[in-house]
Amino acid sequence: MFRMAVGHSDDIDIDAALAQVFSECDAALAGAPARAAILFGAWDVDHRVLVDSVHAHYPGIELAGATTAGEMSSVIGFSEDSVALAVFATDSVEITAGLGEQLSADPEAATRGAVAMARARATATSRLCLVMPTIGGAEAGPIFDGLRNALGPGVPIVGGGASPEDPAAPLGTTRSRQLANRDITEDSIAILVFSGDLDFSIGVETGWQGVGPRGVVTRTSSEGVLEIDGLPAIDFYARYLGTGKQPPIANPLAVFEGGGSDRFYLRTPINWDPESGRVGFFGVVPDGSTVQITVAGTEQIFEGARASMQDALDAFPKGKAPEAALLYSCATRRYLLGTRVGREVEMIRDLLGTSIPIAGMYCLGEIAPMASPDRTQFHNATMVSVLLGAS
């Protein structure tokens, strides 16, 4: 048995919101004992009240969560400044939470500690790791390296960066919060490790399409891309935007996986230097990588969300039916979609039907593998879909 119950409320009174969330979760659990939960909450919510209330209502539960840039569910769709809770009941899958602190100072130690904490209460083989780290800078690679070293091969890492108090503030100047069991921290990573007889699949799509010629990154620095094809990086954009214009976030850079693959991940431009021609991105663009400017209209962004879930459905083990869906979408998508942002979760609801519960968050960067389960990638402007069920 594997079941996910979802409660979601945007009531401004936290006690009323929690009462609604627990009522919805209890009804969906139908008497099955709650084993673990994911908590998605806005920055301004009283997180101590949230955490204590969840533990009081579900004693002994394994809990992980983070601050978000918006919450999604099959209960009320998209909402901001709300509380969403996904509660798992299962007799065949172990789900355990872990927390690693001081992530920016020592990502290796923080990730090792989070995995050790989660695995200390599990007896079965790890199958999947859901992660919600602070993304405090442009380089997420050390976080993934630490997780991979701690988890070992064959355990996909999926999730999203916790949203800070002000998502528009410069990198490194904002705070986000992680919740793990009874702890509420910043500059940390909260994880849930699924062990045992778990079926799952992952879909990763964007909706953006490449335009114009591809180029090769020929020089970089810690602050971004300096040259593409031997010319200032801004010149790669100038052929479309004209000279002297900042690259917009609506036109992220496609970075191709290599090896002849047409699969790419996106990098959103976040700053530039008109004198040197440097362009800074939210995430590393490797030296020698092949890149291309991308475009997407509103309908194409929506199609990316639908395609992400369709990919997950196609990849789910044949002959099995998923029991739950988790969504990790980008704060950039939310910003660009504006008042129509709720259509993302509505499209996925239409695709899945009403029997599969959905919960998710808008993130500061998405986390998912692409070509290989062991090659975790940091994504921008992407929808990551995860389907879960019991083997």
Backbone torsions as a table, in degrees:
resi	resn	phi	psi	omega
1	MET	NA	134.1	176.1
2	PHE	-143.8	124.7	-176.5
3	ARG	-142.3	139.9	172.7
4	MET	-120.1	123.1	176.8
5	ALA	-105.7	138.2	-175.5
6	VAL	-122.4	133.1	170.3
7	GLY	-124.4	142.8	-175.1
8	HIS	-153.0	129.1	179.9
9	SER	-143.8	141.2	173.7
10	ASP	-112.0	20.1	176.4
11	ASP	-61.9	134.8	-177.5
12	ILE	-73.1	-19.9	176.2
13	ASP	-87.6	118.2	-172.0
14	ILE	-64.9	-35.2	178.8
15	ASP	-66.6	-41.4	177.4
16	ALA	-66.9	-39.1	178.8
17	ALA	-62.4	-45.3	-179.5
18	LEU	-66.1	-38.8	177.8
19	ALA	-60.2	-41.7	178.6
20	GLN	-66.8	-44.8	-179.6
21	VAL	-60.5	-47.2	-178.7
22	PHE	-66.3	-38.3	178.3
23	SER	-61.0	-43.4	-180.0
24	GLU	-67.6	-41.8	178.9
25	CYS	-66.1	-44.1	-179.0
26	ASP	-61.8	-40.4	179.5
27	ALA	-63.1	-41.3	-179.0
28	ALA	-73.3	-31.1	177.4
29	LEU	-68.9	-29.6	176.6
30	ALA	52.8	42.3	176.0
31	GLY	91.8	-10.4	177.7
32	ALA	-70.6	140.1	-177.9
33	PRO	-71.8	136.5	178.6
34	ALA	-76.8	129.1	-178.8
35	ARG	-105.5	-38.6	-175.7
36	ALA	-153.3	165.4	-178.9
37	ALA	-155.5	153.5	170.5
38	ILE	-115.1	131.2	-178.3
39	LEU	-113.3	119.7	176.3
40	PHE	-108.5	121.2	-176.5
41	GLY	-142.3	149.7	176.6
42	ALA	-68.9	161.4	-178.3
43	TRP	-62.7	-39.3	-171.8
44	ASP	-80.5	-5.4	178.8
45	VAL	-73.6	149.3	176.9
46	ASP	-75.0	99.4	-173.8
47	HIS	-70.0	-30.3	176.6
48	ARG	-63.9	-42.2	177.1
49	VAL	-63.3	-42.1	179.6
50	LEU	-59.2	-53.5	-175.7
51	VAL	-61.9	-47.5	-179.4
52	ASP	-63.4	-37.2	-179.0
53	SER	-69.1	-39.7	178.0
54	VAL	-62.8	-43.6	179.6
55	HIS	-67.9	-33.9	177.7
56	ALA	-68.6	-38.0	-178.5
57	HIS	-78.5	-34.6	179.9
58	TYR	-125.2	78.9	-176.6
59	PRO	-58.2	136.4	176.9
60	GLY	80.7	6.2	-176.2
61	ILE	-70.9	147.4	171.5
62	GLU	-88.7	120.6	-171.2
63	LEU	-125.8	133.5	170.6
64	ALA	-137.7	151.3	-179.6
65	GLY	-172.7	-178.8	-177.7
66	ALA	-163.7	163.2	170.7
67	THR	-75.4	146.2	-172.8
68	THR	-129.3	168.0	173.5
69	ALA	-98.5	18.2	-178.8
70	GLY	147.0	148.0	-175.6
71	GLU	-116.7	148.0	179.6
72	MET	-130.6	148.5	174.3
73	SER	-163.6	165.8	173.3
74	SER	-78.6	-3.3	-179.0
75	VAL	-84.3	-56.1	-178.7
76	ILE	-126.7	9.7	179.9
77	GLY	78.1	-135.9	179.3
78	PHE	-90.0	142.0	172.8
79	SER	-153.7	154.6	171.7
80	GLU	-116.9	158.8	-177.0
81	ASP	56.1	42.0	-178.1
82	SER	-127.1	-179.9	177.9
83	VAL	-126.9	125.6	175.7
84	ALA	-124.8	135.8	-178.5
85	LEU	-129.1	126.5	174.6
86	ALA	-111.0	116.7	-175.5
87	VAL	-110.3	132.4	-177.9
88	PHE	-105.8	133.5	171.4
89	ALA	-122.3	126.5	-176.8
90	THR	-158.9	146.5	174.5
91	ASP	-113.9	7.6	-177.3
92	SER	-129.3	-8.2	-178.9
93	VAL	-126.1	130.7	173.7
94	GLU	-89.9	132.4	-179.8
95	ILE	-128.2	116.3	-174.1
96	THR	-130.8	145.3	-176.2
97	ALA	-99.3	150.9	175.2
98	GLY	-142.5	158.1	-179.3
99	LEU	-139.6	133.5	173.1
100	GLY	-123.2	126.6	-175.9
101	GLU	-103.6	168.0	-178.0
102	GLN	52.8	51.1	-174.1
103	LEU	-63.8	-42.5	-176.4
104	SER	-68.9	-32.6	-178.4
105	ALA	-74.3	-38.8	-176.4
106	ASP	-151.0	80.2	-178.1
107	PRO	-60.7	-32.0	179.1
108	GLU	-63.2	-48.3	-179.1
109	ALA	-68.1	-39.8	-178.0
110	ALA	-65.0	-46.2	-179.2
111	THR	-69.3	-38.2	177.2
112	ARG	-61.7	-41.0	179.2
113	GLY	-66.8	-39.6	179.7
114	ALA	-64.1	-44.9	-179.7
115	VAL	-66.3	-42.1	179.2
116	ALA	-61.7	-40.4	179.6
117	MET	-63.3	-45.1	-178.9
118	ALA	-67.4	-42.6	-176.8
119	ARG	-73.0	-19.8	-179.7
120	ALA	-63.2	-23.4	-178.1
121	ARG	-110.5	16.7	178.3
122	ALA	-119.6	147.9	178.8
123	THR	-114.2	-21.4	-176.9
124	ALA	-91.8	173.3	179.6
125	THR	-72.7	134.5	178.6
126	SER	-65.6	139.0	-178.5
127	ARG	-118.9	-34.2	-174.0
128	LEU	-154.1	142.4	178.6
129	CYS	-125.2	117.1	174.3
130	LEU	-94.0	131.7	-172.7
131	VAL	-129.6	146.4	177.4
132	MET	-139.2	79.1	-177.1
133	PRO	-90.3	161.3	161.3
134	THR	-70.1	129.5	173.6
135	ILE	-107.5	93.1	-172.3
136	GLY	-95.0	-5.0	-178.8
137	GLY	-154.2	-175.0	-174.6
138	ALA	-80.2	-12.1	-174.6
139	GLU	-109.4	105.9	177.1
140	ALA	-97.5	-7.0	-176.3
141	GLY	-54.4	-45.2	179.8
142	PRO	-60.7	-30.7	176.4
143	ILE	-64.8	-46.1	-178.7
144	PHE	-68.5	-37.6	177.8
145	ASP	-62.0	-42.3	179.2
146	GLY	-64.8	-43.0	177.7
147	LEU	-62.4	-43.9	-178.8
148	ARG	-63.9	-42.6	178.3
149	ASN	-61.4	-38.5	-178.2
150	ALA	-76.3	-38.3	-176.5
151	LEU	-81.1	-29.4	-171.8
152	GLY	82.1	177.7	-176.3
153	PRO	-73.7	157.2	171.2
154	GLY	84.4	7.9	178.9
155	VAL	-116.1	100.5	-179.9
156	PRO	-60.7	144.4	178.4
157	ILE	-111.8	122.6	-173.1
158	VAL	-137.6	145.5	174.8
159	GLY	159.1	-148.1	-177.5
160	GLY	-160.0	153.4	178.0
161	GLY	-71.1	134.3	178.0
162	ALA	-63.5	141.4	-176.9
163	SER	-82.8	137.2	179.8
164	PRO	-81.8	177.0	178.8
165	GLU	-58.5	-39.2	179.1
166	ASP	-132.4	94.7	-177.6
167	PRO	-60.0	-19.9	-178.0
168	ALA	-86.9	-8.2	-178.2
169	ALA	-72.7	156.9	179.2
170	PRO	-58.6	148.9	179.0
171	LEU	-57.3	141.6	178.1
172	GLY	86.2	-7.2	-178.3
173	THR	-108.7	-0.6	-176.2
174	THR	-115.4	165.5	-179.8
175	ARG	-121.4	145.3	169.3
176	SER	-130.5	163.7	-176.1
177	ARG	-120.1	144.0	173.3
178	GLN	-117.5	145.2	179.4
179	LEU	-122.1	127.8	178.0
180	ALA	-144.6	117.0	-173.3
181	ASN	51.5	-112.9	-179.0
182	ARG	-100.4	0.3	-176.2
183	ASP	-90.0	144.1	173.5
184	ILE	-127.9	116.2	-171.6
185	THR	-136.2	172.5	171.3
186	GLU	-126.3	162.8	-178.9
187	ASP	52.7	51.7	-174.2
188	SER	-140.9	-179.9	171.7
189	ILE	-133.6	126.1	174.6
190	ALA	-105.1	136.4	-178.4
191	ILE	-134.4	156.9	166.5
192	LEU	-125.1	124.9	177.2
193	VAL	-105.3	125.1	176.9
194	PHE	-97.7	124.8	-177.1
195	SER	-127.9	148.3	176.6
196	GLY	102.3	-145.1	-170.7
197	ASP	-85.1	72.3	-178.0
198	LEU	-110.6	133.2	166.1
199	ASP	-100.2	139.9	178.0
200	PHE	-157.5	163.6	172.5
201	SER	-152.0	160.5	-174.4
202	ILE	-133.8	135.5	173.9
203	GLY	-120.7	136.9	-177.7
204	VAL	-134.1	110.5	179.4
205	GLU	-144.4	162.8	-177.5
206	THR	-122.9	-44.7	-170.9
207	GLY	97.8	-18.4	178.2
208	TRP	-77.4	146.8	179.2
209	GLN	-127.5	143.4	-179.4
210	GLY	-71.8	144.9	175.4
211	VAL	-131.6	146.0	175.4
212	GLY	74.8	-176.8	-177.0
213	PRO	-70.3	154.7	172.8
214	ARG	-87.6	156.0	177.7
215	GLY	-131.6	170.9	177.9
216	VAL	-116.9	129.3	178.3
217	VAL	-70.9	118.3	-174.2
218	THR	-108.1	-13.5	176.5
219	ARG	-158.7	133.4	179.1
220	THR	-133.4	169.4	171.5
221	SER	-142.8	179.8	178.3
222	SER	-64.8	-15.7	-177.9
223	GLU	-98.6	-2.8	177.6
224	GLY	143.4	-158.4	-178.6
225	VAL	-93.6	125.4	-179.7
226	LEU	-92.4	-42.5	-176.7
227	GLU	-139.0	144.3	171.0
228	ILE	-127.7	126.3	-175.3
229	ASP	56.1	34.0	176.7
230	GLY	78.4	2.5	-179.8
231	LEU	-115.6	159.0	176.9
232	PRO	-51.0	137.6	-174.6
233	ALA	-57.8	-34.2	-178.8
234	ILE	-63.5	-24.5	178.7
235	ASP	-66.3	-27.1	179.0
236	PHE	-65.7	-33.0	176.4
237	TYR	-84.9	-31.7	-171.4
238	ALA	-62.1	-28.1	-179.6
239	ARG	-64.2	-20.5	178.5
240	TYR	-105.6	-34.5	-172.6
241	LEU	-99.4	-16.5	-169.9
242	GLY	89.4	165.2	-177.2
243	THR	-77.7	151.7	174.3
244	GLY	74.5	21.9	-179.3
245	LYS	-120.5	138.9	180.0
246	GLN	-72.7	133.8	176.6
247	PRO	-60.8	129.0	-178.0
248	PRO	-81.8	153.4	178.3
249	ILE	-66.3	-18.6	178.5
250	ALA	-71.5	-10.1	179.9
251	ASN	-123.5	68.8	179.3
252	PRO	-66.5	163.9	179.7
253	LEU	-93.1	127.7	172.3
254	ALA	-80.2	129.0	176.1
255	VAL	-114.5	116.4	-172.2
256	PHE	-81.8	145.2	-175.0
257	GLU	-64.1	-26.2	-177.9
258	GLY	95.2	175.4	-179.7
259	GLY	68.7	24.1	179.8
260	GLY	82.9	0.9	-178.9
261	SER	-76.9	144.5	173.1
262	ASP	-91.4	2.3	176.3
263	ARG	-73.2	141.0	179.2
264	PHE	-142.4	159.7	167.7
265	TYR	-113.6	161.1	-173.6
266	LEU	-104.5	149.4	171.8
267	ARG	-128.7	120.4	-178.2
268	THR	-86.1	127.6	176.6
269	PRO	-69.2	134.7	-177.6
270	ILE	-123.0	-17.4	176.2
271	ASN	-162.1	169.9	177.8
272	TRP	-157.6	160.8	177.9
273	ASP	-121.2	105.7	-176.0
274	PRO	-64.3	-22.6	-179.2
275	GLU	-77.4	-47.4	-178.5
276	SER	-88.2	-20.5	-175.9
277	GLY	84.7	7.3	178.4
278	ARG	-68.9	143.6	172.4
279	VAL	-124.0	125.7	177.9
280	GLY	-95.1	142.4	-177.6
281	PHE	-125.8	159.6	177.1
282	PHE	-84.6	82.1	-175.2
283	GLY	124.9	158.9	-176.7
284	VAL	-75.5	138.7	168.1
285	VAL	-111.1	111.9	-170.6
286	PRO	-69.2	148.7	169.4
287	ASP	-57.4	137.9	177.1
288	GLY	81.7	-2.2	-179.2
289	SER	-77.5	151.7	175.8
290	THR	-89.8	132.9	-174.3
291	VAL	-133.4	162.3	179.3
292	GLN	-156.6	142.8	175.1
293	ILE	-72.6	145.9	-178.9
294	THR	-123.5	159.7	175.5
295	VAL	-136.9	155.3	174.6
296	ALA	-161.1	132.6	170.2
297	GLY	-87.5	174.3	-177.8
298	THR	-56.7	-45.1	-178.4
299	GLU	-66.8	-32.3	177.5
300	GLN	-68.8	-36.8	176.3
301	ILE	-63.8	-43.0	175.9
302	PHE	-61.0	-41.6	179.5
303	GLU	-63.0	-33.7	175.9
304	GLY	-61.7	-40.1	177.4
305	ALA	-63.8	-45.9	179.4
306	ARG	-63.2	-42.3	-178.7
307	ALA	-65.0	-35.1	177.9
308	SER	-60.0	-48.3	179.3
309	MET	-69.3	-35.7	178.1
310	GLN	-63.7	-38.9	176.4
311	ASP	-60.9	-42.5	178.9
312	ALA	-64.4	-41.2	177.9
313	LEU	-62.1	-43.2	-179.4
314	ASP	-65.6	-30.3	-176.9
315	ALA	-89.4	-8.6	-178.0
316	PHE	-67.2	144.9	-176.7
317	PRO	-50.7	131.2	-176.7
318	LYS	-61.4	139.3	-179.9
319	GLY	82.0	-1.8	179.4
320	LYS	-111.5	156.3	178.8
321	ALA	-117.8	129.7	177.1
322	PRO	-66.9	150.1	-179.3
323	GLU	-110.2	-12.2	-175.4
324	ALA	-158.7	155.2	178.3
325	ALA	-134.6	135.1	174.3
326	LEU	-118.5	140.0	-177.5
327	LEU	-123.8	136.6	174.1
328	TYR	-128.9	104.5	-179.4
329	SER	-114.2	161.7	-170.4
330	CYS	-90.5	144.5	174.4
331	ALA	-60.1	-28.7	175.8
332	THR	-63.8	-41.9	177.7
333	ARG	-61.8	-43.5	179.3
334	ARG	-59.9	-44.0	-178.9
335	TYR	-63.2	-45.4	-176.5
336	LEU	-71.4	-32.4	-178.9
337	LEU	-79.4	-20.9	175.4
338	GLY	58.6	-130.5	-175.4
339	THR	-70.8	-10.4	179.1
340	ARG	-96.0	9.2	-174.1
341	VAL	-59.2	-31.7	-179.1
342	GLY	-62.4	-14.8	179.9
343	ARG	-66.6	-25.2	178.8
344	GLU	-58.4	-55.1	-178.1
345	VAL	-70.0	-29.5	177.0
346	GLU	-64.6	-41.2	178.6
347	MET	-63.7	-40.4	179.1
348	ILE	-69.3	-37.2	175.0
349	ARG	-61.0	-41.8	178.3
350	ASP	-62.9	-37.0	-178.0
351	LEU	-73.3	-40.9	-176.9
352	LEU	-82.0	-25.0	-171.5
353	GLY	86.5	-173.5	-173.4
354	THR	-94.5	-4.9	-173.1
355	SER	-87.9	-17.0	-176.8
356	ILE	-104.1	116.7	180.0
357	PRO	-70.9	149.0	-176.7
358	ILE	-127.9	139.4	170.4
359	ALA	-145.1	150.0	-179.6
360	GLY	-175.8	-177.7	-174.3
361	MET	-145.9	154.9	167.0
362	TYR	-92.1	131.0	-164.7
363	CYS	-116.1	166.3	168.7
364	LEU	-99.3	73.5	-175.0
365	GLY	94.6	137.6	-177.8
366	GLU	-107.0	154.5	-173.1
367	ILE	-129.9	122.0	179.4
368	ALA	-170.4	151.3	173.4
369	PRO	-76.7	163.2	176.1
370	MET	-123.4	-83.0	-174.4
371	ALA	-72.1	-31.7	-175.8
372	SER	-139.4	144.6	178.6
373	PRO	-58.3	-24.8	-177.4
374	ASP	-94.1	-0.4	-179.6
375	ARG	-106.6	78.7	-179.7
376	THR	-68.7	136.5	-179.1
377	GLN	-123.5	145.2	172.7
378	PHE	-92.8	126.1	-174.1
379	HIS	-114.6	156.0	168.7
380	ASN	-121.4	152.4	171.5
381	ALA	52.9	36.7	-170.8
382	THR	-122.6	152.3	169.2
383	MET	-107.6	123.4	175.2
384	VAL	-110.1	124.3	179.4
385	SER	-112.8	136.7	179.3
386	VAL	-127.9	126.2	174.5
387	LEU	-107.7	139.5	-175.7
388	LEU	-129.6	150.5	175.1
389	GLY	-170.7	172.5	179.3
390	ALA	-93.4	140.6	178.4
391	SER	-67.7	NA	NA
